[in-house]
Amino acid sequence: MAGEIDRRGLLAGGMAATTIAALSPAQAATSEPALTRIAFGSCAHQDKEQPIWDRVNAWNPELFIFLGDNIYGDTQDMGVMRAKYKKLSEKPGFRTLRTNARCIATWDDHDYGVNDGGFEYPMKTESKALFLEFWNEPADGFRRSHDGLYTSYVFGPKGKRVQVILPDNRWFRTPLTGLSVEPEDRGQYFVNPDPRATMLGAEQWQWLEAELRKPADLRIFASSTQVLADQPGYEAWINFQADHQRLLDLIDFAQVENLVMISGDTHYAELSRLSDGVPYPLYDLTSSGLTQVWEVFGPNRNRIAKAPLAPNFGRLTIDWGPKDPAVLMEVQMLDGTVAISQRVPFAALKQG
């Protein structure tokens, strides 16, 4: 696949046209305290009880990243969509979280508006407007200046600067290919080898390439769908082979360091690690769902840990110690147990 894409060429020449992110490192207040506790999750059905928020709030995160399927909208009727956002807003634990922690969000298919949907969804402009209203995007915010929802944030002072990148995996995405009937042991979708098939689209790729060149002491690539799962059959980056390889190549050739990945969507929690063909081991911690749970795991040869099939949320604890800084990647279950725990030193996230 790499032979079909000009790997070094994709990194050159596109910078001038790239839009500036919502909050650049230069805009980050140097007096802002360093982040140490980041929680994240996905797949919260508004019609269900959401006791997981008690666990989240007890952990006292400084930041919560919503990775999509924050409601199950699945409609072209924006009145219905608005009512579902209202149900989420009335959940006591959710209200407590928004009071006590900074919350940022992207969407996945269900809050985008259609199951497994991509660029073909006809109401995406209207859905985006509701999303931005609900998540309090400023009237002059970066997300209002372009198609799709992609954005990034920078938190903390120089030397302890955390960059959170939130791509949009829906607005520009090519339709999926696969079986009309889902097999019993995996999802129905195939890996699409067509180099023209895309997850992000050209405009968003330009933006992402610029973001990954900005200075940061820890980067969190926060994807609504899994990045490193190799062939689960469900929605994942690997379904778009050209874009999947392009992302790995970008990390390599742009000399991107101190990068970890988090993801949602799958209705189970697992930790994936990719060591082959990349400049340093890449980690993708999947947390799903806050309410939604499947009965089986999809295939994934890059899986190194998995959690019980039950509601859960993800945790990133950052140790800024001067001798051995590290990020602790964990999944906590509804019953309070920590089912996945992986300490990743910053020293292990360097280009060789």
Short mmCIF file of the C-alpha atoms (twelve columns), coordinates in Angstrom:
data_MODEL
# 
_entry.id   MODEL 
# 
loop_
_atom_site.group_PDB 
_atom_site.id 
_atom_site.type_symbol 
_atom_site.label_atom_id 
_atom_site.label_alt_id 
_atom_site.label_comp_id 
_atom_site.label_asym_id 
_atom_site.label_seq_id 
_atom_site.Cartn_x 
_atom_site.Cartn_y 
_atom_site.Cartn_z 
_atom_site.pdbx_PDB_model_num 
ATOM 1   C CA . MET A 1   0.000   0.000   0.000  1 
ATOM 2   C CA . ALA A 2   2.828   2.384   0.800  1 
ATOM 3   C CA . GLY A 3   3.916   2.180   -2.838 1 
ATOM 4   C CA . GLU A 4   0.632   3.686   -3.981 1 
ATOM 5   C CA . ILE A 5   1.124   6.846   -1.944 1 
ATOM 6   C CA . ASP A 6   3.928   9.403   -2.140 1 
ATOM 7   C CA . ARG A 7   4.718   9.207   1.546  1 
ATOM 8   C CA . ARG A 8   7.246   12.025  1.679  1 
ATOM 9   C CA . GLY A 9   5.330   14.098  -0.870 1 
ATOM 10  C CA . LEU A 10  2.217   14.184  1.265  1 
ATOM 11  C CA . LEU A 11  4.170   16.008  3.955  1 
ATOM 12  C CA . ALA A 12  5.438   18.795  1.721  1 
ATOM 13  C CA . GLY A 13  3.804   21.860  0.250  1 
ATOM 14  C CA . GLY A 14  0.432   21.693  1.985  1 
ATOM 15  C CA . MET A 15  1.260   23.840  4.975  1 
ATOM 16  C CA . ALA A 16  0.447   27.277  3.580  1 
ATOM 17  C CA . ALA A 17  -3.192  26.436  2.944  1 
ATOM 18  C CA . THR A 18  -3.762  24.873  6.358  1 
ATOM 19  C CA . THR A 19  -6.193  26.572  8.705  1 
ATOM 20  C CA . ILE A 20  -4.939  27.516  12.146 1 
ATOM 21  C CA . ALA A 21  -6.334  25.360  14.997 1 
ATOM 22  C CA . ALA A 22  -8.771  26.606  17.604 1 
ATOM 23  C CA . LEU A 23  -6.119  27.066  20.263 1 
ATOM 24  C CA . SER A 24  -2.502  27.153  19.172 1 
ATOM 25  C CA . PRO A 25  0.406   26.550  21.556 1 
ATOM 26  C CA . ALA A 26  1.190   30.261  21.399 1 
ATOM 27  C CA . GLN A 27  -2.294  30.964  22.778 1 
ATOM 28  C CA . ALA A 28  -2.005  28.550  25.711 1 
ATOM 29  C CA . ALA A 29  -1.719  30.497  28.943 1 
ATOM 30  C CA . THR A 30  1.669   29.877  30.525 1 
ATOM 31  C CA . SER A 31  0.074   30.262  33.956 1 
ATOM 32  C CA . GLU A 32  -2.406  27.455  33.253 1 
ATOM 33  C CA . PRO A 33  -1.710  24.459  35.508 1 
ATOM 34  C CA . ALA A 34  -0.493  21.254  33.896 1 
ATOM 35  C CA . LEU A 35  -3.051  18.548  33.211 1 
ATOM 36  C CA . THR A 36  -2.600  15.369  35.236 1 
ATOM 37  C CA . ARG A 37  -5.976  13.559  34.996 1 
ATOM 38  C CA . ILE A 38  -7.831  13.137  31.706 1 
ATOM 39  C CA . ALA A 39  -10.900 10.899  31.414 1 
ATOM 40  C CA . PHE A 40  -12.631 9.857   28.226 1 
ATOM 41  C CA . GLY A 41  -15.426 7.654   26.934 1 
ATOM 42  C CA . SER A 42  -17.982 7.008   24.222 1 
ATOM 43  C CA . CYS A 43  -21.339 5.421   23.509 1 
ATOM 44  C CA . ALA A 44  -23.808 6.831   26.046 1 
ATOM 45  C CA . HIS A 45  -27.450 6.161   25.238 1 
ATOM 46  C CA . GLN A 46  -29.644 8.995   26.436 1 
ATOM 47  C CA . ASP A 47  -32.610 6.686   27.141 1 
ATOM 48  C CA . LYS A 48  -30.643 4.599   29.669 1 
ATOM 49  C CA . GLU A 49  -29.523 5.210   33.209 1 
ATOM 50  C CA . GLN A 50  -25.893 6.375   33.293 1 
ATOM 51  C CA . PRO A 51  -24.395 5.321   36.642 1 
ATOM 52  C CA . ILE A 52  -20.877 5.368   35.158 1 
ATOM 53  C CA . TRP A 53  -20.755 9.127   35.841 1 
ATOM 54  C CA . ASP A 54  -20.485 8.405   39.558 1 
ATOM 55  C CA . ARG A 55  -17.194 6.602   38.888 1 
ATOM 56  C CA . VAL A 56  -15.969 9.312   36.549 1 
ATOM 57  C CA . ASN A 57  -16.774 12.125  38.963 1 
ATOM 58  C CA . ALA A 58  -15.216 10.269  41.899 1 
ATOM 59  C CA . TRP A 59  -11.935 10.127  39.953 1 
ATOM 60  C CA . ASN A 60  -12.134 13.928  39.629 1 
ATOM 61  C CA . PRO A 61  -10.785 14.456  36.094 1 
ATOM 62  C CA . GLU A 62  -9.600  17.872  35.022 1 
ATOM 63  C CA . LEU A 63  -10.633 17.156  31.422 1 
ATOM 64  C CA . PHE A 64  -13.162 14.755  29.896 1 
ATOM 65  C CA . ILE A 65  -12.982 13.883  26.190 1 
ATOM 66  C CA . PHE A 66  -16.250 12.686  24.627 1 
ATOM 67  C CA . LEU A 67  -15.287 10.445  21.712 1 
ATOM 68  C CA . GLY A 68  -18.646 10.188  19.972 1 
ATOM 69  C CA . ASP A 69  -22.004 8.449   20.151 1 
ATOM 70  C CA . ASN A 70  -22.559 10.902  22.985 1 
ATOM 71  C CA . ILE A 71  -26.232 10.481  22.139 1 
ATOM 72  C CA . TYR A 72  -27.963 8.001   19.848 1 
ATOM 73  C CA . GLY A 73  -29.587 10.418  17.449 1 
ATOM 74  C CA . ASP A 74  -29.997 8.337   14.272 1 
ATOM 75  C CA . THR A 75  -32.430 10.680  12.600 1 
ATOM 76  C CA . GLN A 76  -32.831 13.320  9.910  1 
ATOM 77  C CA . ASP A 77  -35.300 15.186  12.118 1 
ATOM 78  C CA . MET A 78  -33.407 17.874  14.036 1 
ATOM 79  C CA . GLY A 79  -36.289 18.246  16.470 1 
ATOM 80  C CA . VAL A 80  -35.771 14.624  17.488 1 
ATOM 81  C CA . MET A 81  -32.011 15.164  17.690 1 
ATOM 82  C CA . ARG A 82  -32.436 18.225  19.919 1 
ATOM 83  C CA . ALA A 83  -34.736 16.318  22.278 1 
ATOM 84  C CA . LYS A 84  -32.126 13.588  22.663 1 
ATOM 85  C CA . TYR A 85  -29.429 16.113  23.542 1 
ATOM 86  C CA . LYS A 86  -31.827 17.517  26.140 1 
ATOM 87  C CA . LYS A 87  -32.162 14.059  27.719 1 
ATOM 88  C CA . LEU A 88  -28.387 13.817  28.024 1 
ATOM 89  C CA . SER A 89  -28.174 17.285  29.537 1 
ATOM 90  C CA . GLU A 90  -30.601 16.250  32.283 1 
ATOM 91  C CA . LYS A 91  -28.540 13.265  33.512 1 
ATOM 92  C CA . PRO A 92  -27.400 14.230  37.049 1 
ATOM 93  C CA . GLY A 93  -23.936 12.709  36.727 1 
ATOM 94  C CA . PHE A 94  -23.364 14.358  33.373 1 
ATOM 95  C CA . ARG A 95  -24.384 17.719  34.798 1 
ATOM 96  C CA . THR A 96  -21.937 17.265  37.674 1 
ATOM 97  C CA . LEU A 97  -19.135 16.427  35.248 1 
ATOM 98  C CA . ARG A 98  -19.748 19.527  33.134 1 
ATOM 99  C CA . THR A 99  -19.703 21.641  36.293 1 
ATOM 100 C CA . ASN A 100 -16.461 20.216  37.676 1 
ATOM 101 C CA . ALA A 101 -14.346 19.436  34.587 1 
ATOM 102 C CA . ARG A 102 -13.551 20.889  31.194 1 
ATOM 103 C CA . CYS A 103 -15.432 18.847  28.561 1 
ATOM 104 C CA . ILE A 104 -14.522 18.614  24.883 1 
ATOM 105 C CA . ALA A 105 -16.144 16.388  22.285 1 
ATOM 106 C CA . THR A 106 -16.245 14.966  18.799 1 
ATOM 107 C CA . TRP A 107 -18.996 12.917  17.193 1 
ATOM 108 C CA . ASP A 108 -19.300 9.414   15.812 1 
ATOM 109 C CA . ASP A 109 -22.019 7.945   13.639 1 
ATOM 110 C CA . HIS A 110 -25.001 8.019   16.017 1 
ATOM 111 C CA . ASP A 111 -24.664 11.650  17.093 1 
ATOM 112 C CA . TYR A 112 -23.645 12.518  13.535 1 
ATOM 113 C CA . GLY A 113 -27.090 11.242  12.590 1 
ATOM 114 C CA . VAL A 114 -26.926 7.840   10.898 1 
ATOM 115 C CA . ASN A 115 -25.501 4.439   11.825 1 
ATOM 116 C CA . ASP A 116 -22.120 3.821   10.122 1 
ATOM 117 C CA . GLY A 117 -22.642 6.986   8.069  1 
ATOM 118 C CA . GLY A 118 -20.152 9.071   6.105  1 
ATOM 119 C CA . PHE A 119 -20.218 12.054  3.768  1 
ATOM 120 C CA . GLU A 120 -23.525 10.953  2.215  1 
ATOM 121 C CA . TYR A 121 -25.644 11.872  5.301  1 
ATOM 122 C CA . PRO A 122 -27.890 14.695  4.012  1 
ATOM 123 C CA . MET A 123 -28.437 16.542  7.309  1 
ATOM 124 C CA . LYS A 124 -24.840 16.905  8.450  1 
ATOM 125 C CA . THR A 125 -24.860 20.721  8.328  1 
ATOM 126 C CA . GLU A 126 -27.913 20.883  10.563 1 
ATOM 127 C CA . SER A 127 -26.545 18.161  12.850 1 
ATOM 128 C CA . LYS A 128 -23.262 20.039  13.181 1 
ATOM 129 C CA . ALA A 129 -25.133 23.196  14.233 1 
ATOM 130 C CA . LEU A 130 -26.896 21.305  17.038 1 
ATOM 131 C CA . PHE A 131 -23.639 19.683  18.146 1 
ATOM 132 C CA . LEU A 132 -21.825 23.011  18.378 1 
ATOM 133 C CA . GLU A 133 -24.715 24.569  20.252 1 
ATOM 134 C CA . PHE A 134 -24.846 21.737  22.792 1 
ATOM 135 C CA . TRP A 135 -21.074 21.704  23.400 1 
ATOM 136 C CA . ASN A 136 -20.908 25.510  23.713 1 
ATOM 137 C CA . GLU A 137 -18.688 26.240  20.722 1 
ATOM 138 C CA . PRO A 138 -18.107 30.024  20.637 1 
ATOM 139 C CA . ALA A 139 -19.722 31.982  17.834 1 
ATOM 140 C CA . ASP A 140 -16.266 32.737  16.445 1 
ATOM 141 C CA . GLY A 141 -14.893 29.254  17.197 1 
ATOM 142 C CA . PHE A 142 -12.627 27.449  14.752 1 
ATOM 143 C CA . ARG A 143 -15.129 24.645  14.158 1 
ATOM 144 C CA . ARG A 144 -17.632 27.131  12.739 1 
ATOM 145 C CA . SER A 145 -15.132 28.229  10.084 1 
ATOM 146 C CA . HIS A 146 -14.893 24.993  8.070  1 
ATOM 147 C CA . ASP A 147 -16.755 21.852  7.037  1 
ATOM 148 C CA . GLY A 148 -16.728 19.039  9.565  1 
ATOM 149 C CA . LEU A 149 -15.908 19.107  13.276 1 
ATOM 150 C CA . TYR A 150 -12.150 18.572  13.379 1 
ATOM 151 C CA . THR A 151 -10.257 20.675  15.902 1 
ATOM 152 C CA . SER A 152 -7.469  20.586  18.464 1 
ATOM 153 C CA . TYR A 153 -6.812  21.966  21.945 1 
ATOM 154 C CA . VAL A 154 -3.677  22.801  23.883 1 
ATOM 155 C CA . PHE A 155 -3.551  22.719  27.671 1 
ATOM 156 C CA . GLY A 156 -0.842  23.583  30.154 1 
ATOM 157 C CA . PRO A 157 2.371   25.607  30.262 1 
ATOM 158 C CA . LYS A 158 5.461   25.182  28.135 1 
ATOM 159 C CA . GLY A 159 7.288   22.018  29.138 1 
ATOM 160 C CA . LYS A 160 4.023   20.372  30.231 1 
ATOM 161 C CA . ARG A 161 1.949   21.135  27.163 1 
ATOM 162 C CA . VAL A 162 -0.779  18.624  26.195 1 
ATOM 163 C CA . GLN A 163 -2.170  18.730  22.671 1 
ATOM 164 C CA . VAL A 164 -5.513  16.958  22.077 1 
ATOM 165 C CA . ILE A 165 -6.314  16.345  18.409 1 
ATOM 166 C CA . LEU A 166 -9.944  15.561  17.546 1 
ATOM 167 C CA . PRO A 167 -10.326 14.448  13.913 1 
ATOM 168 C CA . ASP A 168 -13.731 14.162  12.240 1 
ATOM 169 C CA . ASN A 169 -14.186 10.592  10.992 1 
ATOM 170 C CA . ARG A 170 -17.652 11.191  9.472  1 
ATOM 171 C CA . TRP A 171 -18.148 14.360  7.430  1 
ATOM 172 C CA . PHE A 172 -15.700 13.535  4.602  1 
ATOM 173 C CA . ARG A 173 -15.607 9.737   4.873  1 
ATOM 174 C CA . THR A 174 -16.060 7.510   1.835  1 
ATOM 175 C CA . PRO A 175 -18.881 4.928   2.170  1 
ATOM 176 C CA . LEU A 176 -17.888 1.589   3.651  1 
ATOM 177 C CA . THR A 177 -17.587 -1.635  1.673  1 
ATOM 178 C CA . GLY A 178 -18.559 -5.036  3.008  1 
ATOM 179 C CA . LEU A 179 -21.137 -7.760  3.372  1 
ATOM 180 C CA . SER A 180 -24.849 -7.085  3.482  1 
ATOM 181 C CA . VAL A 181 -25.221 -9.560  6.378  1 
ATOM 182 C CA . GLU A 182 -22.906 -9.356  9.384  1 
ATOM 183 C CA . PRO A 183 -20.997 -12.571 10.241 1 
ATOM 184 C CA . GLU A 184 -21.368 -14.048 13.721 1 
ATOM 185 C CA . ASP A 185 -17.714 -13.670 14.708 1 
ATOM 186 C CA . ARG A 186 -16.870 -10.160 13.434 1 
ATOM 187 C CA . GLY A 187 -18.208 -7.065  11.743 1 
ATOM 188 C CA . GLN A 188 -19.330 -6.929  8.149  1 
ATOM 189 C CA . TYR A 189 -16.871 -4.415  6.682  1 
ATOM 190 C CA . PHE A 190 -13.847 -5.094  4.482  1 
ATOM 191 C CA . VAL A 191 -10.535 -3.285  4.253  1 
ATOM 192 C CA . ASN A 192 -10.835 -0.990  1.240  1 
ATOM 193 C CA . PRO A 193 -7.481  -0.888  -0.628 1 
ATOM 194 C CA . ASP A 194 -8.600  1.862   -3.047 1 
ATOM 195 C CA . PRO A 195 -6.157  4.793   -2.560 1 
ATOM 196 C CA . ARG A 196 -8.991  7.201   -3.369 1 
ATOM 197 C CA . ALA A 197 -11.143 5.975   -0.465 1 
ATOM 198 C CA . THR A 198 -10.678 8.295   2.508  1 
ATOM 199 C CA . MET A 199 -11.500 8.714   6.155  1 
ATOM 200 C CA . LEU A 200 -10.505 12.379  6.495  1 
ATOM 201 C CA . GLY A 201 -10.598 14.029  3.071  1 
ATOM 202 C CA . ALA A 202 -7.979  16.363  1.585  1 
ATOM 203 C CA . GLU A 203 -8.847  19.507  3.547  1 
ATOM 204 C CA . GLN A 204 -8.697  17.741  6.906  1 
ATOM 205 C CA . TRP A 205 -5.423  16.012  6.003  1 
ATOM 206 C CA . GLN A 206 -3.764  19.378  5.423  1 
ATOM 207 C CA . TRP A 207 -4.936  20.540  8.824  1 
ATOM 208 C CA . LEU A 208 -3.788  17.349  10.577 1 
ATOM 209 C CA . GLU A 209 -0.330  17.473  9.031  1 
ATOM 210 C CA . ALA A 210 0.098   21.008  10.389 1 
ATOM 211 C CA . GLU A 211 -1.205  20.053  13.844 1 
ATOM 212 C CA . LEU A 212 1.258   17.205  14.237 1 
ATOM 213 C CA . ARG A 213 4.142   19.598  13.570 1 
ATOM 214 C CA . LYS A 214 3.195   21.946  16.414 1 
ATOM 215 C CA . PRO A 215 5.194   21.769  19.658 1 
ATOM 216 C CA . ALA A 216 3.731   19.583  22.408 1 
ATOM 217 C CA . ASP A 217 5.098   17.583  25.320 1 
ATOM 218 C CA . LEU A 218 2.314   14.987  25.077 1 
ATOM 219 C CA . ARG A 219 -0.009  14.482  22.100 1 
ATOM 220 C CA . ILE A 220 -3.331  12.687  22.369 1 
ATOM 221 C CA . PHE A 221 -4.855  11.610  19.062 1 
ATOM 222 C CA . ALA A 222 -8.498  11.223  20.084 1 
ATOM 223 C CA . SER A 223 -10.348 9.257   17.389 1 
ATOM 224 C CA . SER A 224 -14.016 8.304   17.448 1 
ATOM 225 C CA . THR A 225 -13.125 4.923   15.875 1 
ATOM 226 C CA . GLN A 226 -10.228 2.575   16.555 1 
ATOM 227 C CA . VAL A 227 -6.898  3.497   14.988 1 
ATOM 228 C CA . LEU A 228 -4.726  0.402   15.528 1 
ATOM 229 C CA . ALA A 229 -7.180  -2.528  15.505 1 
ATOM 230 C CA . ASP A 230 -5.960  -4.541  12.528 1 
ATOM 231 C CA . GLN A 231 -9.114  -6.013  10.902 1 
ATOM 232 C CA . PRO A 232 -12.075 -6.112  13.286 1 
ATOM 233 C CA . GLY A 233 -14.698 -6.005  10.541 1 
ATOM 234 C CA . TYR A 234 -16.316 -3.116  12.400 1 
ATOM 235 C CA . GLU A 235 -15.730 0.525   11.608 1 
ATOM 236 C CA . ALA A 236 -12.062 1.404   12.101 1 
ATOM 237 C CA . TRP A 237 -9.230  3.296   10.446 1 
ATOM 238 C CA . ILE A 238 -7.980  0.090   8.837  1 
ATOM 239 C CA . ASN A 239 -11.100 0.008   6.631  1 
ATOM 240 C CA . PHE A 240 -9.464  2.843   4.677  1 
ATOM 241 C CA . GLN A 241 -6.063  1.393   4.011  1 
ATOM 242 C CA . ALA A 242 -4.613  4.440   2.273  1 
ATOM 243 C CA . ASP A 243 -5.523  6.833   5.086  1 
ATOM 244 C CA . HIS A 244 -4.427  4.352   7.749  1 
ATOM 245 C CA . GLN A 245 -0.988  4.028   6.155  1 
ATOM 246 C CA . ARG A 246 -0.825  7.765   5.550  1 
ATOM 247 C CA . LEU A 247 -1.310  8.429   9.260  1 
ATOM 248 C CA . LEU A 248 1.472   6.015   10.213 1 
ATOM 249 C CA . ASP A 249 3.761   7.497   7.581  1 
ATOM 250 C CA . LEU A 250 2.995   11.020  8.775  1 
ATOM 251 C CA . ILE A 251 4.004   10.116  12.323 1 
ATOM 252 C CA . ASP A 252 7.236   8.672   10.951 1 
ATOM 253 C CA . PHE A 253 8.341   11.240  8.393  1 
ATOM 254 C CA . ALA A 254 7.147   14.320  10.304 1 
ATOM 255 C CA . GLN A 255 9.202   13.116  13.309 1 
ATOM 256 C CA . VAL A 256 6.126   13.159  15.568 1 
ATOM 257 C CA . GLU A 257 6.958   12.171  19.146 1 
ATOM 258 C CA . ASN A 258 5.191   11.738  22.500 1 
ATOM 259 C CA . LEU A 259 1.985   10.535  20.807 1 
ATOM 260 C CA . VAL A 260 -0.640  8.205   22.256 1 
ATOM 261 C CA . MET A 261 -4.059  7.377   20.845 1 
ATOM 262 C CA . ILE A 262 -7.483  6.968   22.418 1 
ATOM 263 C CA . SER A 263 -10.651 5.760   20.693 1 
ATOM 264 C CA . GLY A 264 -14.244 4.654   21.161 1 
ATOM 265 C CA . ASP A 265 -17.161 3.145   19.195 1 
ATOM 266 C CA . THR A 266 -16.693 -0.603  19.724 1 
ATOM 267 C CA . HIS A 267 -18.870 -1.223  22.830 1 
ATOM 268 C CA . TYR A 268 -15.910 -2.932  24.496 1 
ATOM 269 C CA . ALA A 269 -12.634 -1.732  25.980 1 
ATOM 270 C CA . GLU A 270 -9.173  -2.857  24.926 1 
ATOM 271 C CA . LEU A 271 -5.589  -1.695  24.516 1 
ATOM 272 C CA . SER A 272 -3.876  -2.091  21.142 1 
ATOM 273 C CA . ARG A 273 -0.170  -1.731  20.434 1 
ATOM 274 C CA . LEU A 274 1.548   -1.525  17.052 1 
ATOM 275 C CA . SER A 275 5.321   -2.032  16.978 1 
ATOM 276 C CA . ASP A 276 6.050   -3.063  13.391 1 
ATOM 277 C CA . GLY A 277 6.615   -0.463  10.680 1 
ATOM 278 C CA . VAL A 278 6.467   2.515   13.042 1 
ATOM 279 C CA . PRO A 279 9.288   4.552   14.616 1 
ATOM 280 C CA . TYR A 280 8.257   3.658   18.174 1 
ATOM 281 C CA . PRO A 281 5.439   1.552   19.682 1 
ATOM 282 C CA . LEU A 282 2.035   3.165   19.206 1 
ATOM 283 C CA . TYR A 283 -0.715  2.637   21.787 1 
ATOM 284 C CA . ASP A 284 -4.481  2.985   21.223 1 
ATOM 285 C CA . LEU A 285 -6.656  2.724   24.338 1 
ATOM 286 C CA . THR A 286 -10.284 2.078   23.404 1 
ATOM 287 C CA . SER A 287 -13.017 2.850   25.942 1 
ATOM 288 C CA . SER A 288 -16.594 1.918   25.030 1 
ATOM 289 C CA . GLY A 289 -19.175 2.180   26.201 1 
ATOM 290 C CA . LEU A 290 -20.432 4.416   28.913 1 
ATOM 291 C CA . THR A 291 -23.748 2.547   28.631 1 
ATOM 292 C CA . GLN A 292 -23.496 0.357   25.509 1 
ATOM 293 C CA . VAL A 293 -21.878 -3.111  25.721 1 
ATOM 294 C CA . TRP A 294 -21.525 -5.905  23.172 1 
ATOM 295 C CA . GLU A 295 -21.387 -9.610  23.962 1 
ATOM 296 C CA . VAL A 296 -18.170 -10.370 22.013 1 
ATOM 297 C CA . PHE A 297 -14.864 -8.797  21.009 1 
ATOM 298 C CA . GLY A 298 -13.932 -8.291  17.381 1 
ATOM 299 C CA . PRO A 299 -10.697 -9.807  16.034 1 
ATOM 300 C CA . ASN A 300 -7.608  -7.695  16.695 1 
ATOM 301 C CA . ARG A 301 -4.078  -9.077  16.495 1 
ATOM 302 C CA . ASN A 302 -2.728  -5.837  17.964 1 
ATOM 303 C CA . ARG A 303 -4.733  -6.258  21.190 1 
ATOM 304 C CA . ILE A 304 -2.513  -6.577  24.271 1 
ATOM 305 C CA . ALA A 305 -5.194  -6.191  26.963 1 
ATOM 306 C CA . LYS A 306 -8.964  -6.234  27.218 1 
ATOM 307 C CA . ALA A 307 -11.547 -5.393  29.851 1 
ATOM 308 C CA . PRO A 308 -14.696 -7.272  30.903 1 
ATOM 309 C CA . LEU A 309 -17.739 -6.648  28.731 1 
ATOM 310 C CA . ALA A 310 -19.359 -4.003  30.923 1 
ATOM 311 C CA . PRO A 311 -19.709 -0.202  31.090 1 
ATOM 312 C CA . ASN A 312 -16.384 1.596   31.466 1 
ATOM 313 C CA . PHE A 313 -14.435 4.803   30.938 1 
ATOM 314 C CA . GLY A 314 -10.833 5.566   30.048 1 
ATOM 315 C CA . ARG A 315 -8.249  7.342   32.197 1 
ATOM 316 C CA . LEU A 316 -4.940  9.006   31.378 1 
ATOM 317 C CA . THR A 317 -2.819  9.970   34.362 1 
ATOM 318 C CA . ILE A 318 0.178   12.101  33.442 1 
ATOM 319 C CA . ASP A 319 3.282   12.006  35.627 1 
ATOM 320 C CA . TRP A 320 5.326   15.103  34.828 1 
ATOM 321 C CA . GLY A 321 8.252   14.009  37.010 1 
ATOM 322 C CA . PRO A 322 11.518  15.463  35.675 1 
ATOM 323 C CA . LYS A 323 13.419  12.165  35.703 1 
ATOM 324 C CA . ASP A 324 10.943  9.780   34.101 1 
ATOM 325 C CA . PRO A 325 7.719   11.438  32.838 1 
ATOM 326 C CA . ALA A 326 5.063   8.981   31.734 1 
ATOM 327 C CA . VAL A 327 1.385   8.544   30.953 1 
ATOM 328 C CA . LEU A 328 -0.628  5.814   32.667 1 
ATOM 329 C CA . MET A 329 -3.322  4.482   30.311 1 
ATOM 330 C CA . GLU A 330 -6.190  2.776   32.162 1 
ATOM 331 C CA . VAL A 331 -9.776  1.593   31.855 1 
ATOM 332 C CA . GLN A 332 -12.007 1.665   34.923 1 
ATOM 333 C CA . MET A 333 -15.174 -0.404  35.088 1 
ATOM 334 C CA . LEU A 334 -18.599 0.448   36.483 1 
ATOM 335 C CA . ASP A 335 -17.851 -1.745  39.526 1 
ATOM 336 C CA . GLY A 336 -14.753 0.333   40.284 1 
ATOM 337 C CA . THR A 337 -12.079 -2.139  39.219 1 
ATOM 338 C CA . VAL A 338 -9.245  -1.036  36.932 1 
ATOM 339 C CA . ALA A 339 -9.274  -3.648  34.177 1 
ATOM 340 C CA . ILE A 340 -6.496  -2.276  31.942 1 
ATOM 341 C CA . SER A 341 -3.362  -0.469  33.099 1 
ATOM 342 C CA . GLN A 342 -0.318  0.355   30.956 1 
ATOM 343 C CA . ARG A 343 2.392   2.816   31.950 1 
ATOM 344 C CA . VAL A 344 4.043   4.388   28.915 1 
ATOM 345 C CA . PRO A 345 7.204   6.455   29.579 1 
ATOM 346 C CA . PHE A 346 7.681   9.485   27.379 1 
ATOM 347 C CA . ALA A 347 11.148  8.092   26.667 1 
ATOM 348 C CA . ALA A 348 9.479   5.197   24.821 1 
ATOM 349 C CA . LEU A 349 7.639   7.592   22.499 1 
ATOM 350 C CA . LYS A 350 10.691  8.960   20.717 1 
ATOM 351 C CA . GLN A 351 11.878  8.651   17.129 1 
ATOM 352 C CA . GLY A 352 14.752  6.214   16.829 1 
# 
